[in-house]
Amino acid sequence: MMLDSIALSLVAYEINKELIPSKIVTLHQVDQYGILMVLKSKKDYQNIFFSLRPDRMSFFISTMLPPEDLHSSAFLKQLQSQLQGGRLVKIEQVDFDRIIRLVIEPYQKFGTPTKYILIVEFMGKHSNAILVDENGYIKTALKQFGSELNRYREVKPGILYKHPPAQDKLNPLTVSKEQFLSIFQRSTFPSQIEYLGQFLYQNFQGLSTKSAIDITASFNLPPDFTLIPLTSEKIITLWEEFYNLREKIVKHDIKAQLLIDKESGKAVGCSLLSSGIFKETEYLSFDRVSTCLESFYHITVNEEKKQKLYQTIKKVLQKTREKLEEKKSFLEQREKEIENCEQYRKKGELIMANLWNIKRGIAQVSLVDYTLPNHPRVEIALNPDLSPLQNAHQLFQRYKKLNPGKERNREQLLENQKSLKQLKDMFSTLYESKNSLSELSALYQELTVPNYIKKKKVGNGKHLKGRVPSIQKLISSDGWTILVGRNNRQNEYLLRHLSNGNDFWLHNQTRPGAHVLIKNHQGLPVPPPDTLIFAARLTGYYSKVKNNETAQIVYTFRKYVKKPKDSIAGKVIYSQEKNIAVVINYEEIKKEINKLIVV
């Protein structure tokens, strides 16, 4: 699902319901197009995230952690300067268009209170984020341009903000029955053939082509349903269906669903309307639209990361293999020369014995070897620019150079053969890991050990030893955040920096393994049953449990988990725990992880 006005209206409703008012703690720019706004409401810390990347426009309440490699820009610095410490007091959608307005009261000790409005326009390649003051004058923008690029409007600091040009479409939330029937009658003129989805997209504001097709499907009609022939009764029926859908949007009575391809098990889209209409697709429902949109956003980002990482590793391995194959050919050729190095000494001695009979300037000479039976003639290539004596010395030098290197050359051949075998194993690992970001990342790190890939350095030239560990994050079907530490360093960081006292902590009772944390944003005494069972299965999956074995998992509040003094990383003691037994089926859990993983 492309981000359209239906999704924007539902997310805006969720923000108004959960986060208004909130204090703006800080802002981060996660990439060229993405802004993460960290907020503190009465309940907890939560984030608003939006991305204006044309092929990945996004807007949702987020549990995203700021990435290690944050982006910086003049736009971000201006937002931080003007908005940090302020209060988000209102969010509104402009006329059911793909434009969101965030009304912010900046932090101000003295003087008359002012307001800023962050306007986010989700318009494909023309998307933009623009900060204006209470009088409508632009303070800064993600994309700034003048009249030379856009004759309709300029976007520069100090200029009065101008709304994007109107598309001459109707607002689907306010259109009357008479207007609806009227545009239908115009669209069904005999010389004109239109699909219903095309009709909806062309006539109603804020709809994407995908959502227009989904609306058609929600009417129990095929995607290629045409307007010709169409009776008056059928048009009335379509109006009733349209009106019912509009009421659901107004009442925010729509469930978001993740679309998962049954054959591949991969998420292929996100929908608000097309429940159960495609047989080849599995539907995973979410209570919050934001949770569904965030899940699909991260799945898409991770898929792109996987492809880039896969291609990077593949390119490195192919380049390394080419070098090793070249080195192998060189060493094999050198080994042949070493095996025949005795001939260089022999030829040099023959030249020395026949100096009187060899003329300077010839390229080849044939000499009799009287040391061998039958006295064979030996053909010797000469350098015509050198004297016979110099040619003999050159052959002796080659003999001296090759003879001692026999053992070393064999050692290098064995090392080369071993490296090629390791490389073959790495290629196999690469193909087996192509669908797992964590496994590809581990392989990437493994390639830094033999220096196939150089380690990244920070500004002072030191390797990134103290980097924040990458914590796996999943969103359960109930919309709860689950964090997983898969080694001692990650476990330590999870407990020290990412947990609160009322979060739920899980661990395998009898085996070493992962620390799993269920974030308790709602402050409930117990998480939803499905979330708890899934987190328990994750805990068993990332510990040393055999396939189809029953794992005994303990869980308790994070405040009852303590770290003994001077203990190793990841070592903890806990109390007031409860037990849950789950069967660990690796294949099933892996499929669930691939559906729900976001980081």
C-alpha positions, 0 to 999 in steps of 0.5 A: 500500500502506498501512503495515501490519505486513508492511512494518513487520516488513521495515523493522525487519529492515533497520534491525536489519541495517544500523543497529544500533547507531548514534549519534543525531547529530540529529533534525529534524521535517520537518512536523507529523507527520514525524520524521527521525532522523540516525544514524551507523553504522560504515559511513556516515550514514543516517536513519530517517524516520517520518510519522504523517500518517493518509493518508501513514503512513511508516517507512523507512531514508531518504537524505532531506536535511533540508528548508529549512523545518523544523518545530519543536515541543515534542515535537521539542525534548524528543526532541533534549534526551533522545536526541541523542548517544545510541545506538540499540541495538535496534528491535522490532515489538510482536506483529506489530502496527503498533507499533515500539519504538526502544530508545535509550541516551542519552548520559551521562557519569556515573551509571547507564546509562538507557534510553529507548524511542521507541514509534511507533504507526501507527494511522491517525488515532490514530497517535502517537509516545511517548517513555517511560523504562525504567520505562515512564513517559511523558516526551513525546508527539507527541499528548498527551491526557487521559481527557476525549478517550480513556477507555481511556488517557491520554497525558501526561508522568508517566503510565505508558504503556498499550498501545493496546486489543487488537483480538482478532485472531490473530497471522498469524506464530504462528497454528496450522493448527488455529486457521486451519481453525477460524476458516475454518469459523466464517466459512463459516457459510451465513448469512454471506458474506465475501470472502477479503480481508475474512476476512483483514483481520478475523481477522489482526492488522496487515493493512490492507485493501489488503494483505489483497487483495494476499494474495488476489491472491498466492494467484492468486485474484480480489480478489472471491473469496468463502468460500462455497461453499468445500470442505475441500480448498480451505481446506487449500490456502488454509492451505498458501498462507498458511503459505508466505507466512508463511514468506517474511515470517519469512525476510524473503524479500519484494521491494518493488515500485513500481506504475506505471500504464502509461497515465499513467506515474505511480506509483500504489502500493507493494506487497510481494505483488501481483507482475505480477497487474494487466495495466495496471500496470508493476512496478518492483522494489527490493532494499530495502523502505525504498528502495521506501517512500521513493520512493513517499513522495516521489512522493506528497509531490511530487504534492501539492506539484505540485497545490498549486503548480499551483493557487496559480499558476493562482489568481494568474494568474487574479486578475492577468488579471481585474485586467488586463482591468478595467484594459483596460476602464478605459483603453479607456473613458478613450481614448474620453473623451480622443478626445471631450475637445474636446466638453468645451471646446466645451460649456464655451464655449457655457455661458459664452456663454449664462450670462445665459440659463441658470437655476441648478438645472436638470439639462440645457440645450439651446444653439445652436452658432452656430460650426457650419453650420446652427447645431445645438442641443447638449444639455448635462448640468448639475449642478443643485447648481452654478451655470452658471459652475461647470458651465462651469469643471468642463467646462474642468477635465475638458478640461485633465485629459484632453487632455495624457494622450492619449499616456500612455493609449496607452502604458498600453494597449500595456503592458496589451496586452503584459502580457495576452499574457505572461499568456496565455503563462504560462497555456500554460506552466502547463498544459504544466508541470502534471506537472513540479514543477521546471518549476512551481517555475521558473514560480513564481519567474518570477512573482516578477519582475513581482511577481505573487507576492511573494517570501518574507522571512525574519525580518529582512525580507530576501529569501531570497537565501542559501537552500540550493539545491534539489537533485534527488534520485533513487533508482535501481532498485538502491537507490542515491541519485543527486543532480543539480545543474542550474545552477552554483549547484546544482553548487557546492553539490553538490560542497561540501556533499553529496559524499564522496571515494568518491562517483562524479561524472559530467559531460558530456565535451564539453558544459556541463551538470549535475554528477551524483553517485552516493552511494557509501554502501557504499564500492564500487569501482564502482556497479551497471551499471544505476545507472551507465548511468542516471546517465550518461543523466541527465548527458546529459539535463541538458546541451546534447545533442540528442535521440537524440544519443550523449553522451560522459560521464566519471565518476570518484571525487569525490576526484579532482574539484578546483576551481581557485582563484578560478574561477567557480561550477561550474567544476572539473578532474578526473583518473583519469576513465573514459568511458561513451557513452549515447544520449540519448532525452528522452522515455524519460529523462523517463519514468524521471525521473518514476518515480524522482524523490524530491525 
